[in-house]
């Protein structure tokens, strides 16, 4: 799935309806993932995971660390050690 990037968010809209988004802040080289949302009609398709991977790629590309704050981000990073080098 392709996501749109705007500073502090990756999101997907279909027919002007928000399908999914992740919001974050960047401060002193740390990406704090604050909120992850997937519309009920689109849940169970791995979209939230895709959003996390977009943030991971963004952090890697910019040499940032990641601080998971929202509950989904915390669970995502607890279930893999693949990105431990990025965690703050």
Secondary structure as UniProt FT lines:
FT   STRAND          4..6
FT   TURN            7..8
FT   STRAND          9..14
FT   TURN            15..16
FT   STRAND          17..27
FT   TURN            28..29
FT   STRAND          30..38
FT   HELIX           40..42
FT   TURN            43..44
FT   HELIX           47..62
FT   STRAND          65..68
FT   HELIX           71..78
FT   TURN            82..83
FT   HELIX           84..86
//
